[in-house]
């Protein structure tokens, strides 16, 4: 169109205005938005915000606009100006289609419909560009936090590693996992949990450098890549991040609490030369930090890496052990003051094809940390029920069997699993007892009360294990529906001293006042036996009476000896 200059003005992907047009139009736009004349710029911006198609003659300044604007028009020989706002289908503002004419307003007025069609085509093009950009961002971002997702993170991570190799420089990885985050979801719900994740993500973003790479890998796990950063620098940043994370939350003035994190670091090239090895070693360091008490950071080193490899190996072998029938149960008798068998505890053993006979300490911690304890624990429940059914079917007079329950196992349908196998083998609840630790109750208080109440309602006995090692108190014992307590073997070992005897006496006295029977484990000498019986212990367990027995030997004890005075060793 002769004598006319068109220009598009719209918000770009980063919300900065983008202008397209002829050289004259762009020069005019530059003059209108020049910082040298703030009044002209402000007036022009107001003109671009109008919501309807508007035609402006340049030679008649309007009181609504600064006269300086028209001075700029005259400088560029503009006689009239047409502004057509552009919007999305949802009426969201995209920008403006502007036409400057060197002729009077009539030259634009009779071309108005054609110009509107041009503006409409521009709307479609800009909207398509905007949607494509948003789709691309969504494909790269984690939906909850806006951080990079896993796929995009690894693509950029590889680029940063290539750059570090070319420079013969350093690069560090920080792997962050929130501590006990499951308790946040259990206590406050997943909506609050999601908000906590979002706040943590924002704290990480706010504390990051412009060159850092951040991503949420999933759940409550985050990663930060620090280019040009050695191990010392990584540790310093790690400390800063941990301090930032544990600042109090105040969500909607309703939920106020703190969240801590465990953090592991690894550094290129000393801890790995590719993304996978660096993340694995940072992960190993992070798990080591958790094992030391959480809310701390650890750097990757050979011992930690080897321990992590061993843990992963055991985790894989546990699956094979369950499939191949490598686990077995041993039963350790619990006797009364006269040595008569009253109950027993089921203890798992692993007949490993290469490492031989393994005690629980060699694999249970790994099973708990990897979640495999849920499957292992269910196998124990099923096997105990099967064995009791077998004893009953052969009139072998079994006694109640205690089963240890892991904290990880506790929240996975435990009442349902217990009922399932009791029903499957036709057993009454009097044959099964579960043992839970004080730590489990303290760390999962809300869930524990609900689950234990459900279990208790079905008639099973509940014993509080490791009593005295955690949070023992009258209030704690009275709060939960426990039937008995079990004093840890560490206190029995101290019974040879006056202070040790005083502690055990106090615990036994406290339980007697609450009407709770007491099982004492780890009894190895006649002197310990006499002292504990005199102080009122209900049941005793230990090598003085019997070692843990395999099912065949234990069956002989309960049949041939009738459960009276189990063999001494």
Secondary structure as UniProt FT lines:
FT   TURN            2..3
FT   STRAND          4..11
FT   TURN            13..14
FT   STRAND          17..21
FT   HELIX           23..32
FT   TURN            35..36
FT   HELIX           38..48
FT   STRAND          54..57
FT   TURN            58..59
FT   TURN            63..64
FT   HELIX           67..75
FT   TURN            76..77
FT   STRAND          80..87
FT   TURN            89..90
FT   STRAND          93..101
FT   HELIX           105..109
FT   TURN            110..111
FT   HELIX           112..140
FT   TURN            143..145
FT   HELIX           150..167
FT   STRAND          171..178
FT   TURN            179..180
FT   HELIX           181..188
FT   HELIX           190..206
FT   TURN            210..211
FT   STRAND          213..218
FT   TURN            219..220
FT   STRAND          221..227
FT   HELIX           231..245
FT   STRAND          249..251
FT   TURN            252..254
FT   STRAND          255..257
FT   STRAND          261..268
FT   TURN            269..271
FT   HELIX           275..291
FT   TURN            292..293
FT   STRAND          297..299
FT   HELIX           302..324
FT   STRAND          327..335
FT   TURN            337..338
FT   STRAND          340..352
FT   TURN            353..355
FT   STRAND          356..358
FT   HELIX           360..362
FT   HELIX           364..370
FT   TURN            371..372
FT   HELIX           373..393
FT   TURN            394..395
FT   STRAND          400..404
FT   HELIX           407..410
FT   TURN            411..413
FT   HELIX           414..424
FT   TURN            425..426
FT   HELIX           429..431
FT   STRAND          432..437
FT   HELIX           438..443
FT   HELIX           445..457
FT   TURN            458..459
FT   STRAND          461..467
FT   HELIX           474..479
FT   STRAND          484..487
FT   HELIX           489..493
FT   HELIX           494..496
FT   HELIX           498..513
FT   TURN            514..515
FT   STRAND          517..521
FT   HELIX           526..534
FT   TURN            535..536
FT   STRAND          539..541
FT   TURN            543..545
FT   STRAND          549..550
FT   HELIX           551..560
FT   TURN            562..563
//
